[in-house]
């Protein structure tokens, strides 16, 4: 065993022995299928603290000849897979954290030289052959002499693109090194690379076009291993006595075709251990990192972010993103980067992007504070007053609060009922603490514009049905709620229901409001 060649299982043992360990070993049955095939090169990208390094430790512990991991994996899901015994500790593994080499080198060329020297020394010693300065050459000689193949596991593969953002020359040098090491090499049994970014693109193709990518825009068959699934989180909530709906509000929201609910692992674990909901994942990055991209304001990015903070989804094109942190040509490129960083979620089927949960939403409000978005921040701060005025059925105060929340941005300048709905939703930002917001809820003979249903841990709050009108009147809105029997949509709800009718007159630029209460048994 060595430091990089056939390491021990110490890292994975630490993970399994932790108070909270969620079994993701089923992923190994997927990588087993790829061994020695044309699909053997995979790049798995996820946000920071989404379990990338834990997966690396698991792969090392399972495949490496340098350890005996039978007792570690016996209780885990992979042990029931037919392929499990065939590959358990049966392969040569080369495992490298690229960040470690970059941190000690003055430049990328030196990093590559140091990496090759370290690996070549261990390989030459293990296989009793003369050392070489070229890693691909040495591996080719080992394969020719022994037939031995290797599993390559590279953690933080993209650190160069994150830390050397502006250095295109370094990027190309690094990609050429990886291509020469891995492409069309018979000694490669599997290559598993993981990082935050997918494979860097240059021009119309990638230097590493033999890789299959599993990313936050499309994790494919690895979706359930991207984070914690809903059943996994429900089990943790039951074990630790934590409220599941509140856990979902804080940390759910990433959605994929195969798995519709993926939770932030770091945040869920910390919430369980601390028995308290808070922003845990976002503490691993400063809001300044998010703020930098928001302030770019490419092509109306600011308006799109305001719309998403109001609960809307934005359709984007992720295909133009160059998989780096500098080559932005449009707001779609910036938002695609934010998907990979975990700040936005993406629906692959509808090609829409949105803010995934309350934890991330709070980070967005922190990032826009002091960034010339004073009107947005003011609306968020004032939203609690608006909410309490609604509870108190103070229609005049509600109308007044909406006046102050009338923001001067293109998307929220009222020009139709949809824009009004967006502005009202943002104005009721604080309602998300107490409610689940539903847009266009099928109700009676139509669709209620906005419905707020109290969360399980806030049963004292009234449900709210909001009907919006544009260039009409609040009396017509309240009549519509009653005539179309919107309350019927809440027939399973028992308690107070507030009927809130809001109209905006673009000529007078005034809001009017009527609030009535009904009690449903």
Order of alpha helices (4+ residues) and beta strands (2+ residues): alpha-alpha-beta-alpha-alpha-alpha-beta-alpha-alpha-alpha-beta-alpha-alpha-beta-beta-beta-beta-beta-alpha-alpha-beta-alpha-alpha-alpha-beta-alpha-beta-beta-alpha-alpha-alpha-alpha-beta-beta-beta-alpha-beta-beta
